[in-house]
Amino acid sequence: MGFALSSLIVATGRTRVLCSLCVQEGVPRWRQGSGQGWLSAEYRLLPASTPERQGRELMKLSGRTQEIQRLIGRSLRASLDMAALGERTLLVDCDVLQADAGTRTASITGAWLALAVALRRLQHQGQLLEDPLRHQVAAVAVGLVDGRPLLDLDYGEDSRAAVDLNVVMDGQGRLLEIQGTAEGAPFSRPELNAMLDLAQGGISELQAQQKQALAAAP
């Protein structure tokens, strides 16, 4: 799609996110001379992605936007061997076309696939001697709604959730990041365990779909 090295639209429920990846030679100044690469991520809600138009974030990003793009960047960097990447920068863009909750986790899952496709293309072009990709990464949102754990909440469920949990895992089921908040009353360790078990099952399904899509990608 277009001029990006790779791009795709990831869909989870009614949420749609355009994930694209570009590459540029060189790294940030503080990284120069290290022989290692870098990955940077940007995330935006597009104006018509929500029922009420979102204003464009131009000069100043909201705290939410900054936090989400840092999460995306951390999650993807955890999957890379930066030395194998060499001194080049991978630029990931996640633009939400339609938001119905779970946009950050959908962005991570889709962006990892775009990253895997892009790195494979760089290898085919002879720009990489080895694959820098070490781990598969996917993410999902879970919540506690009416006393029971639910996977991949939509907006209505998310707005009623007593607990909101975002979970990022690698291909071996190891945790990369957990973001959890009790919206009202505290939640128990057994409730947390139940949500993590549900998240792991959902992430395993997403990773199987990632593999299928990667196998089919040109």
Backbone as a chain_set.jsonl record, in Angstrom:
{"seq": "MGFALSSLIVATGRTRVLCSLCVQEGVPRWRQGSGQGWLSAEYRLLPASTPERQGRELMKLSGRTQEIQRLIGRSLRASLDMAALGERTLLVDCDVLQADAGTRTASITGAWLALAVALRRLQHQGQLLEDPLRHQVAAVAVGLVDGRPLLDLDYGEDSRAAVDLNVVMDGQGRLLEIQGTAEGAPFSRPELNAMLDLAQGGISELQAQQKQALAAAP", "coords": {"N": [[0.845, -1.191, 0.0], [0.797, 2.072, -1.022], [3.732, 4.067, -0.432], [5.199, 3.137, 1.67], [7.521, 0.85, 3.249], [6.281, -1.377, 4.241], [2.818, -2.004, 4.867], [-0.396, -2.217, 6.441], [-3.822, -2.926, 7.336], [-5.144, -3.456, 10.428], [-7.745, -5.219, 11.998], [-9.854, -5.379, 14.726], [-12.708, -6.405, 16.006], [-14.762, -3.613, 15.663], [-12.742, -1.837, 15.506], [-10.239, -0.262, 13.585], [-6.993, -0.035, 12.388], [-4.449, 1.567, 10.668], [-1.348, 0.422, 9.982], [1.923, 1.207, 9.312], [5.264, 1.004, 7.969], [8.368, 2.554, 7.679], [11.779, 3.032, 6.603], [14.861, 4.519, 7.461], [18.188, 5.519, 6.779], [20.753, 5.682, 9.24], [20.798, 6.741, 12.722], [19.381, 8.128, 15.787], [21.204, 10.91, 17.241], [22.328, 10.34, 19.752], [22.707, 7.65, 19.552], [24.543, 7.16, 17.618], [27.422, 5.629, 16.184], [27.337, 3.361, 17.708], [26.803, 1.048, 16.381], [24.342, -0.056, 16.428], [20.826, -0.307, 15.733], [17.631, 1.483, 15.674], [14.213, 1.912, 16.714], [11.298, 3.753, 16.248], [8.059, 4.855, 17.224], [4.912, 6.162, 16.189], [1.635, 7.303, 17.008], [-1.732, 7.965, 16.246], [-5.063, 9.173, 16.606], [-7.241, 9.453, 14.018], [-9.151, 12.201, 12.596], [-11.897, 11.441, 11.959], [-12.267, 9.091, 13.34], [-13.744, 8.568, 15.586], [-17.046, 8.879, 17.147], [-17.533, 11.637, 17.702], [-15.806, 14.21, 16.119], [-12.284, 14.022, 16.139], [-9.892, 16.368, 17.09], [-6.982, 17.312, 15.261], [-3.788, 16.358, 16.415], [-1.13, 18.323, 16.496], [1.209, 20.346, 17.028], [1.41, 19.872, 19.775], [1.254, 16.962, 21.614], [-1.217, 14.941, 23.2], [-1.178, 13.653, 26.58], [-2.114, 11.029, 26.646], [-1.732, 10.134, 23.975], [1.084, 10.285, 23.767], [1.812, 8.401, 25.723], [0.749, 6.034, 24.65], [2.132, 5.735, 22.194], [4.695, 5.4, 23.136], [4.412, 2.965, 24.46], [3.869, 1.268, 22.259], [6.317, 1.525, 20.87], [8.172, 0.501, 22.806], [7.265, -2.154, 23.008], [7.703, -3.195, 20.415], [10.465, -2.78, 20.067], [11.425, -4.606, 21.876], [11.341, -6.926, 20.483], [13.455, -6.993, 18.768], [16.798, -7.501, 17.511], [19.046, -5.217, 17.866], [21.664, -4.878, 17.04], [21.889, -6.542, 14.807], [20.266, -5.144, 13.148], [21.722, -2.913, 12.484], [23.029, 0.462, 11.912], [20.458, 1.923, 11.346], [17.173, 3.343, 11.196], [13.953, 2.342, 12.09], [10.747, 3.375, 11.353], [7.66, 3.5, 12.68], [4.247, 3.872, 12.058], [1.082, 4.239, 13.441], [-2.091, 4.683, 12.663], [-5.248, 5.403, 13.662], [-8.109, 4.462, 12.135], [-10.717, 3.859, 12.736], [-12.182, 3.819, 15.868], [-12.978, 1.634, 18.445], [-12.49, 0.939, 21.104], [-9.584, -0.727, 22.527], [-7.506, 0.207, 20.869], [-4.757, 0.628, 21.221], [-3.689, -1.909, 21.715], [-4.429, -3.283, 19.41], [-2.895, -1.816, 17.623], [-0.262, -2.537, 18.349], [-0.244, -5.293, 17.737], [-0.786, -5.267, 14.951], [1.317, -3.616, 14.062], [3.568, -5.129, 14.665], [3.361, -7.153, 12.756], [3.595, -5.667, 10.385], [6.207, -4.823, 10.777], [7.608, -7.287, 10.679], [7.163, -8.054, 8.006], [8.414, -5.928, 6.678], [11.114, -6.21, 7.485], [11.73, -8.659, 6.34], [11.581, -7.962, 3.659], [13.703, -6.144, 3.509], [15.81, -7.899, 3.907], [15.576, -9.472, 1.576], [16.249, -7.554, -0.265], [18.906, -7.349, 0.164], [19.862, -5.643, 2.079], [20.032, -6.32, 4.705], [21.969, -8.633, 6.476], [21.248, -10.63, 8.203], [18.3, -11.74, 9.938], [16.838, -9.408, 12.018], [14.758, -9.888, 13.723], [13.691, -11.206, 16.698], [11.631, -12.092, 18.392], [8.151, -12.892, 18.379], [5.405, -10.673, 18.707], [2.42, -9.708, 20.279], [-0.678, -8.2, 21.348], [-3.407, -7.671, 23.634], [-6.543, -6.457, 24.892], [-8.149, -6.862, 27.997], [-10.852, -7.144, 30.354], [-12.747, -6.623, 33.389], [-16.0, -7.171, 33.623], [-19.109, -6.715, 34.955], [-18.411, -8.527, 36.907], [-17.144, -10.62, 35.607], [-14.432, -11.86, 33.585], [-13.613, -10.434, 30.421], [-12.676, -10.668, 26.993], [-10.99, -8.623, 24.609], [-12.549, -6.083, 24.578], [-15.394, -4.179, 23.483], [-16.503, -0.748, 22.858], [-18.786, -0.256, 24.462], [-18.612, -2.297, 26.415], [-16.102, -1.693, 27.484], [-16.555, 0.805, 28.637], [-18.063, 0.106, 30.802], [-16.454, -1.452, 32.323], [-15.033, -2.712, 35.309], [-12.414, -3.174, 35.713], [-9.601, -2.472, 33.737], [-7.378, -3.855, 31.513], [-4.382, -4.072, 29.756], [-2.435, -6.199, 27.847], [0.725, -7.359, 26.833], [2.524, -9.744, 25.054], [5.189, -12.081, 24.238], [6.129, -14.522, 21.702], [6.469, -16.823, 23.161], [4.759, -16.742, 25.214], [5.605, -15.106, 27.228], [5.549, -12.267, 29.363], [5.629, -8.947, 28.23], [4.649, -6.466, 28.824], [2.301, -5.107, 31.15], [-0.579, -3.258, 31.614], [-2.665, -2.121, 33.941], [-5.705, -1.134, 35.504], [-7.852, -0.405, 38.193], [-11.026, 0.664, 37.9], [-12.904, 1.267, 39.75], [-13.697, -0.334, 42.519], [-11.052, -2.158, 44.195], [-9.31, -4.978, 42.662], [-8.914, -8.562, 42.888], [-6.154, -10.911, 43.382], [-6.788, -13.536, 42.315], [-8.702, -12.703, 40.37], [-7.102, -11.132, 38.723], [-5.345, -13.127, 37.781], [-7.169, -14.688, 36.334], [-7.86, -12.917, 34.281], [-5.37, -12.593, 33.04], [-4.91, -15.207, 32.138], [-6.971, -15.399, 30.267], [-6.188, -13.384, 28.513], [-3.764, -14.464, 27.575], [-4.642, -16.681, 26.092], [-6.095, -15.354, 24.076], [-4.051, -13.847, 22.868], [-2.436, -15.879, 21.864], [-4.08, -16.816, 19.806], [-4.109, -14.539, 18.175], [-1.406, -14.437, 17.447], [-1.175, -16.741, 15.939], [-2.698, -15.962, 13.744], [-1.126, -13.836, 12.88], [1.116, -15.249, 11.931], [-0.009, -16.686, 9.81], [-0.768, -14.557, 8.119], [1.739, -13.446, 7.617], [2.98, -15.505, 6.211], [1.517, -15.414, 3.9], [2.095, -12.969, 2.837], [3.555, -10.9, 0.262]], "CA": [[0.0, 0.0, 0.0], [1.518, 3.335, -1.028], [5.179, 4.127, -0.549], [5.849, 2.555, 2.84], [8.168, -0.438, 3.031], [5.181, -2.313, 4.456], [1.65, -1.393, 5.504], [-1.563, -3.095, 6.538], [-4.891, -2.492, 8.23], [-5.511, -4.492, 11.384], [-9.131, -5.066, 12.443], [-10.302, -6.139, 15.896], [-14.056, -5.875, 16.162], [-14.972, -2.463, 14.783], [-11.532, -1.016, 15.502], [-9.404, -0.38, 12.397], [-5.764, 0.75, 12.519], [-3.485, 1.479, 9.58], [0.023, 0.303, 10.493], [2.89, 1.277, 8.216], [6.651, 1.051, 8.413], [9.371, 3.127, 6.777], [13.139, 2.891, 7.108], [15.808, 5.55, 7.038], [19.561, 5.253, 7.192], [21.189, 6.491, 10.37], [20.108, 6.617, 13.993], [19.47, 9.378, 16.556], [22.578, 11.322, 17.551], [22.831, 9.664, 20.96], [22.927, 6.248, 19.209], [25.531, 7.092, 16.553], [28.693, 4.991, 16.533], [27.125, 2.166, 18.53], [26.597, -0.112, 15.531], [23.015, -0.594, 16.687], [19.72, 0.433, 15.146], [16.614, 2.044, 16.563], [12.835, 1.91, 16.233], [10.465, 4.795, 16.845], [6.657, 4.651, 16.863], [3.963, 7.255, 16.351], [0.238, 6.849, 17.082], [-2.702, 9.065, 16.18], [-6.474, 8.983, 16.28], [-7.597, 10.338, 12.911], [-10.316, 13.023, 12.95], [-13.201, 10.778, 11.847], [-12.168, 7.743, 13.907], [-14.657, 8.47, 16.722], [-18.343, 9.501, 16.849], [-17.305, 13.078, 17.646], [-14.545, 14.421, 15.408], [-11.066, 14.259, 16.904], [-9.007, 17.405, 16.575], [-5.646, 16.813, 14.929], [-2.713, 16.711, 17.335], [-0.039, 18.786, 15.644], [2.391, 20.814, 17.744], [1.47, 19.327, 21.136], [0.553, 15.697, 21.748], [-1.832, 14.701, 24.5], [-0.481, 12.677, 27.406], [-2.555, 9.694, 26.229], [-1.054, 9.787, 22.724], [2.497, 10.031, 24.059], [1.934, 7.15, 26.471], [0.463, 4.897, 23.764], [3.197, 5.505, 21.218], [5.839, 4.844, 23.867], [4.106, 1.548, 24.663], [4.081, 0.583, 20.978], [7.752, 1.489, 20.614], [8.825, -0.443, 23.722], [6.857, -3.521, 22.671], [8.359, -3.621, 19.181], [11.92, -2.839, 20.278], [11.724, -5.827, 22.623], [11.388, -8.059, 19.554], [14.53, -6.78, 17.796], [18.234, -7.496, 17.772], [19.436, -3.928, 17.292], [22.971, -5.001, 16.381], [21.637, -7.106, 13.482], [19.606, -4.107, 12.349], [22.707, -1.937, 12.021], [22.68, 1.85, 12.211], [19.315, 2.433, 10.589], [16.013, 3.586, 12.045], [12.649, 1.897, 11.626], [9.724, 4.333, 11.751], [6.352, 2.847, 12.68], [3.096, 4.762, 12.211], [-0.196, 3.584, 13.705], [-3.142, 5.682, 12.511], [-6.535, 4.778, 13.944], [-9.146, 4.85, 11.187], [-11.978, 3.746, 13.462], [-11.87, 3.415, 17.237], [-14.035, 1.031, 19.243], [-11.724, 0.382, 22.227], [-8.485, -1.626, 22.171], [-6.699, 0.704, 19.751], [-3.314, 0.483, 21.455], [-3.302, -3.313, 21.565], [-4.526, -3.587, 17.976], [-1.74, -1.18, 16.984], [0.929, -3.355, 18.604], [-0.364, -6.544, 16.979], [-0.628, -4.97, 13.535], [2.636, -3.044, 13.798], [4.572, -6.205, 14.641], [3.284, -7.829, 11.462], [4.203, -4.758, 9.409], [7.647, -4.88, 11.034], [8.133, -8.567, 10.177], [7.153, -8.002, 6.538], [9.431, -4.963, 6.249], [12.45, -6.776, 7.687], [11.917, -9.695, 5.327], [11.85, -7.278, 2.391], [15.063, -5.604, 3.581], [16.712, -9.03, 3.677], [15.519, -9.839, 0.159], [16.941, -6.502, -1.001], [20.317, -7.418, 0.483], [20.26, -4.589, 3.01], [20.282, -6.96, 5.998], [22.625, -9.919, 6.33], [20.506, -11.585, 9.012], [17.005, -11.252, 10.396], [16.938, -8.84, 13.368], [13.559, -10.178, 14.499], [13.947, -12.279, 17.657], [10.419, -12.579, 19.034], [6.835, -12.479, 17.926], [4.761, -9.83, 19.723], [1.017, -9.344, 20.081], [-1.269, -7.614, 22.551], [-4.864, -7.699, 23.685], [-7.161, -5.83, 26.052], [-9.143, -7.642, 28.735], [-11.471, -6.35, 31.402], [-13.674, -7.268, 34.306], [-17.296, -6.541, 33.385], [-20.17, -7.404, 35.706], [-17.826, -9.597, 37.7], [-16.515, -11.699, 34.84], [-13.413, -11.369, 32.651], [-13.969, -10.426, 29.004], [-11.548, -10.467, 26.09], [-11.158, -7.718, 23.471], [-13.767, -5.334, 24.869], [-15.815, -3.085, 22.611], [-16.615, 0.503, 23.604], [-19.808, -0.388, 25.49], [-18.069, -3.109, 27.499], [-14.984, -0.962, 28.085], [-17.08, 1.898, 29.466], [-18.66, -0.471, 32.009], [-15.493, -2.349, 32.97], [-14.512, -2.355, 36.63], [-10.955, -3.271, 35.567], [-9.132, -2.378, 32.355], [-6.041, -4.449, 31.492], [-3.742, -4.256, 28.453], [-1.388, -7.21, 28.04], [1.609, -7.579, 25.689], [3.3, -10.972, 25.253], [5.975, -12.563, 23.1], [5.66, -15.772, 21.125], [6.587, -17.906, 24.13], [3.83, -16.484, 26.304], [6.229, -14.303, 28.273], [4.984, -10.931, 29.45], [6.454, -7.784, 27.931], [4.101, -5.314, 29.559], [0.925, -5.151, 31.644], [-1.123, -1.986, 32.072], [-3.934, -2.459, 34.567], [-6.291, -0.111, 36.367], [-9.171, -0.615, 38.773], [-11.805, 1.884, 37.679], [-13.699, 1.517, 40.95], [-13.181, -1.118, 43.637], [-9.863, -2.953, 43.897], [-9.558, -6.336, 42.191], [-8.144, -9.554, 43.629], [-5.162, -11.682, 42.638], [-7.441, -14.525, 41.445], [-9.311, -12.022, 39.23], [-5.992, -10.787, 37.834], [-4.884, -14.359, 37.138], [-8.169, -15.088, 35.34], [-7.738, -12.018, 33.133], [-4.119, -12.9, 32.341], [-5.109, -16.469, 31.412], [-7.812, -15.093, 29.11], [-5.349, -12.617, 27.59], [-2.779, -15.345, 26.931], [-5.336, -17.44, 25.065], [-6.383, -14.454, 22.958], [-2.802, -13.487, 22.193], [-2.022, -17.058, 21.088], [-4.877, -16.806, 18.576], [-3.619, -13.44, 17.338], [-0.098, -14.781, 16.909], [-1.405, -17.712, 14.862], [-3.145, -15.185, 12.589], [0.045, -13.116, 12.388], [1.941, -16.187, 11.166], [-0.703, -16.949, 8.553], [-0.67, -13.374, 7.27], [3.133, -13.292, 7.198], [3.245, -16.517, 5.199], [0.823, -15.04, 2.661], [2.537, -11.645, 2.376], [4.54, -10.962, -0.825]], "C": [[0.882, 1.243, 0.0], [3.021, 3.163, -1.1], [5.917, 3.581, 0.667], [6.514, 1.234, 2.471], [7.168, -1.57, 3.273], [4.041, -1.554, 5.119], [0.495, -2.372, 5.475], [-2.603, -2.411, 7.413], [-5.245, -3.663, 9.124], [-6.91, -4.181, 11.899], [-9.382, -5.968, 13.636], [-11.679, -5.596, 16.252], [-14.273, -4.748, 15.17], [-13.772, -1.517, 14.76], [-10.711, -1.319, 14.248], [-8.191, 0.533, 12.557], [-4.884, 0.495, 11.307], [-2.086, 1.496, 10.181], [0.98, 0.3, 9.311], [4.299, 1.421, 8.775], [7.539, 1.592, 7.305], [10.745, 2.96, 7.418], [13.966, 4.058, 6.621], [17.192, 5.195, 7.564], [19.954, 6.202, 8.317], [20.3, 6.295, 11.584], [20.154, 7.963, 14.718], [20.905, 9.652, 17.018], [23.149, 10.558, 18.735], [23.157, 8.184, 20.703], [24.061, 6.077, 18.198], [26.839, 6.477, 17.047], [28.558, 3.72, 17.344], [27.047, 0.896, 17.697], [25.218, -0.734, 15.686], [21.937, 0.308, 16.096], [18.746, 0.958, 16.182], [15.252, 1.91, 15.899], [12.057, 2.971, 16.995], [9.033, 4.621, 16.344], [5.853, 5.93, 17.093], [2.545, 6.709, 16.24], [-0.663, 8.076, 17.031], [-4.109, 8.513, 15.992], [-6.805, 9.952, 15.159], [-8.925, 11.045, 13.202], [-11.654, 12.295, 12.934], [-13.213, 9.383, 12.457], [-13.14, 7.508, 15.057], [-15.969, 9.167, 16.393], [-18.288, 11.028, 16.793], [-15.91, 13.318, 17.075], [-13.396, 14.709, 16.362], [-10.285, 15.407, 16.276], [-7.628, 16.831, 16.31], [-4.636, 17.285, 15.974], [-1.488, 17.068, 16.507], [1.19, 19.159, 16.478], [2.541, 20.174, 19.117], [0.624, 18.067, 21.215], [-0.043, 15.577, 23.138], [-1.008, 13.677, 25.267], [-0.843, 11.258, 27.011], [-1.818, 9.258, 24.969], [0.412, 9.468, 22.966], [2.692, 8.691, 24.761], [1.727, 5.945, 25.569], [1.601, 4.67, 22.784], [4.485, 5.024, 21.888], [5.639, 3.353, 24.123], [4.344, 0.753, 23.384], [5.574, 0.441, 20.694], [8.48, 0.491, 21.501], [8.522, -1.888, 23.333], [7.581, -4.033, 21.437], [9.871, -3.708, 19.336], [12.317, -4.108, 21.02], [11.857, -7.034, 21.707], [12.612, -8.021, 18.649], [15.921, -7.004, 18.367], [18.778, -6.246, 17.088], [20.785, -3.978, 16.6], [22.798, -5.563, 14.973], [20.971, -6.096, 12.565], [20.614, -3.119, 11.774], [22.226, -0.521, 12.276], [21.673, 2.391, 11.204], [18.137, 2.521, 11.536], [14.742, 3.097, 11.37], [11.594, 2.848, 12.206], [8.354, 3.691, 11.579], [5.268, 3.895, 12.897], [1.839, 3.935, 12.392], [-1.28, 4.657, 13.709], [-4.501, 5.008, 12.644], [-7.581, 5.334, 12.988], [-10.519, 4.825, 11.839], [-11.68, 3.165, 14.835], [-13.109, 2.85, 17.922], [-13.391, 0.268, 20.395], [-10.618, -0.536, 21.707], [-7.585, -1.124, 21.067], [-5.206, 0.5, 19.977], [-2.871, -0.967, 21.261], [-3.41, -3.763, 20.115], [-3.323, -3.012, 17.235], [-0.483, -2.014, 17.161], [0.899, -4.623, 17.752], [-0.159, -6.311, 15.486], [0.755, -4.455, 13.197], [3.717, -4.112, 13.808], [4.556, -6.918, 13.291], [3.892, -6.959, 10.363], [5.72, -4.76, 9.552], [8.252, -6.155, 10.456], [8.194, -8.578, 8.655], [8.263, -7.084, 6.028], [10.836, -5.542, 6.387], [12.738, -7.886, 6.676], [12.243, -9.063, 3.978], [13.248, -6.684, 2.374], [16.096, -6.714, 3.382], [16.749, -9.418, 2.205], [16.249, -8.813, -0.709], [18.447, -6.5, -0.738], [20.798, -6.358, 1.445], [20.538, -5.123, 4.413], [20.897, -8.331, 5.756], [21.916, -11.01, 7.116], [19.225, -10.932, 9.507], [17.142, -10.69, 11.811], [15.775, -9.223, 14.278], [13.789, -11.398, 15.391], [12.669, -12.909, 18.179], [9.18, -12.108, 18.282], [6.178, -11.694, 19.055], [3.318, -9.568, 19.321], [0.457, -8.861, 21.407], [-2.782, -7.682, 22.473], [-5.333, -6.979, 24.953], [-8.153, -6.799, 26.678], [-9.716, -6.746, 29.821], [-12.366, -7.194, 32.274], [-14.994, -6.516, 34.205], [-18.377, -7.361, 34.075], [-19.631, -8.643, 36.408], [-17.183, -10.717, 36.927], [-15.514, -11.132, 33.841], [-13.887, -11.481, 31.207], [-12.747, -10.078, 28.177], [-11.934, -9.505, 24.978], [-12.472, -6.936, 23.581], [-14.1, -4.339, 23.764], [-16.063, -1.852, 23.483], [-17.635, 0.382, 24.741], [-19.321, -1.188, 26.682], [-16.954, -2.373, 28.238], [-15.482, 0.139, 29.019], [-17.703, 1.393, 30.763], [-17.666, -1.292, 32.824], [-15.043, -1.82, 34.326], [-12.99, -2.386, 36.637], [-10.618, -3.243, 34.084], [-7.681, -2.842, 32.328], [-5.57, -4.605, 30.057], [-2.523, -5.152, 28.654], [-0.617, -7.389, 26.736], [2.475, -8.797, 25.995], [4.133, -11.285, 24.02], [5.451, -13.92, 22.659], [5.759, -16.967, 22.051], [5.659, -17.708, 25.328], [4.431, -15.696, 27.45], [5.698, -12.872, 28.21], [6.016, -9.868, 29.104], [5.955, -6.559, 28.683], [2.669, -5.612, 29.971], [0.558, -3.75, 32.083], [-2.508, -2.274, 32.647], [-4.407, -1.385, 35.524], [-7.641, -0.578, 36.882], [-9.939, 0.699, 38.639], [-12.647, 2.247, 38.892], [-13.087, 0.796, 42.126], [-11.919, -1.873, 43.232], [-10.248, -4.342, 43.382], [-8.555, -7.285, 42.833], [-7.087, -10.214, 42.744], [-5.81, -12.784, 41.792], [-8.104, -13.884, 40.219], [-8.241, -11.604, 38.218], [-5.503, -12.021, 37.083], [-5.856, -14.81, 36.045], [-8.079, -14.216, 34.096], [-6.462, -12.294, 32.347], [-4.234, -14.206, 31.558], [-5.93, -16.234, 30.147], [-7.006, -14.339, 28.057], [-4.367, -13.515, 26.858], [-3.425, -16.185, 25.838], [-5.648, -16.592, 23.847], [-5.143, -14.094, 22.17], [-2.283, -14.668, 21.365], [-2.786, -17.132, 19.768], [-4.39, -15.71, 17.625], [-2.282, -13.792, 16.699], [-0.204, -15.848, 15.816], [-1.852, -16.99, 13.596], [-2.003, -14.351, 12.012], [0.895, -14.014, 11.491], [1.301, -16.487, 9.814], [-0.575, -15.773, 7.593], [0.759, -13.166, 6.767], [3.491, -14.29, 6.097], [2.635, -16.147, 3.858], [1.325, -13.723, 2.075], [3.585, -11.776, 1.274], [5.917, -10.515, -0.349]], "O": [[1.646, 1.446, 0.943], [3.526, 2.241, -1.741], [7.148, 3.569, 0.683], [6.122, 0.579, 1.505], [7.205, -2.595, 2.594], [4.265, -0.584, 5.842], [0.412, -3.239, 4.605], [-2.31, -1.454, 8.13], [-5.603, -4.737, 8.64], [-7.23, -3.031, 12.2], [-9.152, -7.175, 13.571], [-11.809, -4.472, 16.738], [-14.003, -4.9, 13.978], [-13.796, -0.503, 14.063], [-10.51, -2.48, 13.891], [-8.334, 1.726, 12.826], [-4.608, -0.653, 10.96], [-1.688, 2.474, 10.814], [0.853, -0.528, 8.409], [4.501, 1.892, 9.894], [7.474, 1.153, 6.157], [10.855, 2.769, 8.629], [13.791, 4.531, 5.498], [17.338, 4.643, 8.655], [19.547, 7.363, 8.346], [19.197, 5.757, 11.488], [20.895, 8.853, 14.303], [21.709, 8.731, 17.162], [24.318, 10.172, 18.725], [23.803, 7.538, 21.528], [24.495, 4.952, 17.95], [27.301, 6.753, 18.154], [29.558, 3.066, 17.641], [27.203, -0.206, 18.223], [24.949, -1.807, 15.146], [22.113, 1.521, 15.976], [18.988, 0.893, 17.387], [15.151, 1.807, 14.676], [12.145, 3.074, 18.218], [8.815, 4.281, 15.181], [6.081, 6.67, 18.049], [2.283, 5.776, 15.481], [-0.399, 9.088, 17.68], [-4.313, 7.513, 15.305], [-6.664, 11.163, 15.334], [-9.737, 10.536, 13.976], [-12.475, 12.518, 13.824], [-14.08, 8.573, 12.126], [-13.343, 6.365, 15.465], [-16.017, 9.967, 15.458], [-18.923, 11.642, 15.936], [-14.943, 12.691, 17.508], [-13.514, 15.53, 17.271], [-10.045, 15.413, 15.069], [-7.156, 15.964, 17.046], [-4.626, 18.452, 16.366], [-0.881, 16.196, 15.886], [2.113, 18.355, 16.611], [3.66, 19.954, 19.581], [-0.571, 18.092, 20.923], [0.532, 16.041, 24.122], [-0.234, 12.924, 24.677], [0.011, 10.371, 27.033], [-1.33, 8.13, 24.899], [0.93, 8.488, 22.43], [3.612, 7.94, 24.441], [2.436, 4.946, 25.693], [2.0, 3.527, 22.561], [5.277, 4.315, 21.268], [6.582, 2.569, 24.018], [4.951, -0.316, 23.421], [6.04, -0.636, 20.323], [9.31, -0.28, 21.019], [9.411, -2.74, 23.33], [8.025, -5.181, 21.41], [10.494, -4.619, 18.792], [13.415, -4.629, 20.823], [12.421, -8.054, 22.102], [12.797, -8.927, 17.836], [16.185, -6.735, 19.539], [18.948, -6.224, 15.869], [21.033, -3.208, 15.672], [23.474, -5.121, 14.044], [21.097, -6.181, 11.343], [20.392, -2.552, 10.704], [21.13, -0.322, 12.801], [21.999, 3.201, 10.336], [18.108, 1.846, 12.565], [14.49, 3.408, 10.206], [11.564, 3.089, 13.413], [7.942, 3.377, 10.462], [5.36, 4.71, 13.815], [1.557, 3.037, 11.599], [-1.375, 5.446, 14.649], [-4.86, 4.149, 11.839], [-7.9, 6.522, 13.021], [-11.378, 5.654, 11.539], [-11.006, 2.141, 14.952], [-14.155, 3.498, 17.974], [-13.704, -0.898, 20.634], [-10.7, -1.057, 20.595], [-6.952, -1.928, 20.382], [-4.467, 0.228, 19.03], [-1.802, -1.222, 20.706], [-2.578, -4.537, 19.64], [-2.792, -3.647, 16.323], [0.285, -2.18, 16.214], [1.895, -4.982, 17.123], [0.557, -7.066, 14.83], [1.314, -4.812, 12.16], [4.682, -4.022, 13.048], [5.609, -7.249, 12.746], [4.621, -7.458, 9.507], [6.438, -4.706, 8.554], [9.301, -6.105, 9.813], [9.169, -9.057, 8.077], [8.963, -7.414, 5.072], [11.661, -5.377, 5.488], [13.87, -8.028, 6.213], [13.087, -9.571, 3.239], [13.918, -6.712, 1.342], [17.136, -6.494, 2.76], [17.819, -9.663, 1.648], [16.799, -9.154, -1.756], [19.182, -5.73, -1.356], [22.003, -6.179, 1.62], [21.197, -4.462, 5.216], [20.406, -9.101, 4.931], [21.973, -12.182, 6.745], [19.094, -9.708, 9.491], [17.526, -11.425, 12.721], [15.797, -8.92, 15.471], [14.052, -12.494, 14.894], [12.615, -14.12, 18.389], [9.181, -11.059, 17.637], [6.371, -12.013, 20.228], [3.03, -9.246, 18.168], [1.05, -9.088, 22.462], [-3.363, -7.742, 21.39], [-4.611, -6.905, 25.947], [-8.906, -7.473, 25.974], [-9.135, -5.717, 30.163], [-12.699, -8.331, 31.94], [-15.101, -5.371, 34.643], [-18.537, -8.552, 33.809], [-20.304, -9.67, 36.493], [-16.715, -11.685, 37.527], [-15.722, -10.042, 33.306], [-14.482, -12.484, 30.812], [-11.894, -9.299, 28.599], [-13.051, -9.552, 24.462], [-13.383, -7.114, 22.772], [-13.206, -3.728, 23.178], [-15.861, -1.896, 24.696], [-17.389, 0.856, 25.85], [-19.577, -0.819, 27.828], [-16.872, -2.425, 29.465], [-14.892, 0.374, 30.073], [-17.856, 2.156, 31.718], [-18.004, -1.775, 33.905], [-14.717, -0.642, 34.475], [-12.348, -1.721, 37.451], [-11.267, -3.907, 33.275], [-6.842, -2.289, 33.038], [-6.265, -5.197, 29.232], [-1.687, -4.895, 29.519], [-1.21, -7.55, 25.67], [3.086, -8.879, 27.06], [3.838, -10.83, 22.915], [4.449, -14.408, 23.182], [5.193, -18.021, 21.76], [5.761, -18.417, 26.328], [3.843, -15.619, 28.528], [5.435, -12.341, 27.131], [7.135, -9.883, 29.616], [6.742, -5.722, 29.123], [1.922, -6.275, 29.251], [1.296, -3.12, 32.839], [-3.423, -2.634, 31.907], [-3.615, -0.799, 36.263], [-8.471, -1.079, 36.124], [-9.541, 1.72, 39.2], [-13.057, 3.397, 39.049], [-12.081, 1.241, 42.68], [-11.736, -2.193, 42.057], [-11.354, -4.824, 43.626], [-7.481, -6.869, 43.268], [-7.12, -10.092, 41.52], [-5.417, -12.956, 40.639], [-8.072, -14.467, 39.135], [-8.446, -11.708, 37.008], [-5.273, -11.96, 35.875], [-5.441, -15.254, 34.975], [-8.205, -14.716, 32.978], [-6.469, -12.237, 31.117], [-3.72, -14.31, 30.444], [-5.632, -16.79, 29.09], [-7.12, -14.612, 26.862], [-4.154, -13.353, 25.657], [-2.834, -16.385, 24.776], [-5.489, -17.046, 22.714], [-5.176, -14.04, 20.941], [-1.747, -14.467, 20.275], [-2.211, -17.47, 18.733], [-4.274, -15.93, 16.419], [-2.051, -13.476, 15.532], [0.59, -15.854, 14.875], [-1.44, -17.356, 12.495], [-1.915, -14.175, 10.797], [1.34, -13.594, 10.423], [1.987, -16.537, 8.793], [-0.308, -15.956, 6.406], [0.964, -12.759, 5.624], [4.219, -13.956, 5.163], [3.159, -16.513, 2.807], [1.008, -13.398, 0.931], [4.427, -12.672, 1.337], [6.868, -10.504, -1.131]]}, "num_chains": 1, "name": "protein.A"}
